[in-house]
């Protein structure tokens, strides 16, 4: 089973993505915090990261940089709810 890390500070988005990904046959680990995402990246191997850009404390760009240090070839799809 493919494993996906979903990182977004909006819990409603996380619930929706986790449910949708599960229906499609993916295992999804979800977190609202960038620092926790970095810790998960050190612990598990992911096939894809769905990543919010704007988050408090540790933002998506910082999480992506940490992800590429550990697994340079991991694909990352950035998301943003910002209309600008």
TAFENMO-V41307 format. One record per helix or strand of 3 or more residues. SS is the DSSP state (h for helix, s for strand). FROM is the first residue (numbers start at 0). TO is the last residue. Records with the same first field share a line. If there is no record, write none. Layout:
SS: FROM-TO, FROM-TO
This chain:
s: 2-6, 26-30, 47-51, 74-78
h: 10-22, 33-42, 59-69
